[in-house]
């Protein structure tokens, strides 16, 4: 009886610890997602970029197309956004996931330059890299979190990649 009580208490303690740790992880993710730009228009464009990335992670070509169109529109009033608009146009012009992912690589390179020039007022963004994307040429993307969610392969290789840079 005593051993059963000790085992039960130990199990409940681990459960409480795991729940506490999980709650801390969620707070960290929320904090990371709250990165803000000095230029609100750039912040809006970046949020559309993240929606595009997430659509590619989910392998959803229709959502990717819509997010690319939203990104195009939001960049119209962002200084230096022309190159990103051109690349977003390529993503929006296709309904083929592979073509969208290929265009996303160039889009991400241009967006990275725009974001670095735009300056964050708070929070952090991550520049992530997959060496196997684009037929092993490699490709970058931006993320709100350190956890890798690869937009170039989706579920096939969701965690392939690493954080190469933190923008603060």
Number of C-alpha atoms within 10 A of each C-alpha: 6 7 8 9 10 11 12 12 12 12 12 12 12 12 12 12 12 12 12 11 12 12 11 12 12 11 12 12 14 13 14 19 16 13 16 20 18 12 14 12 16 23 19 18 24 23 18 23 27 18 19 28 26 20 22 27 21 18 20 16 22 16 19 30 25 17 24 29 20 20 25 23 15 21 22 15 13 18 13 16 19 15 16 23 22 14 21 30 18 19 29 23 13 16 15 15 20 16 14 23 24 17 19 28 21 21 24 21 18 20 25 20 13 19 18 12 11 18 15 19 12 13 15 19 23 22 20 23 20 24 14 15 20 15 9 9 9 14 23 25 25 24 24 20 20 19 14 17 24 27 27 29 21 18 14 11 15 15 15 19 20 18 18 12 13 15 14 14
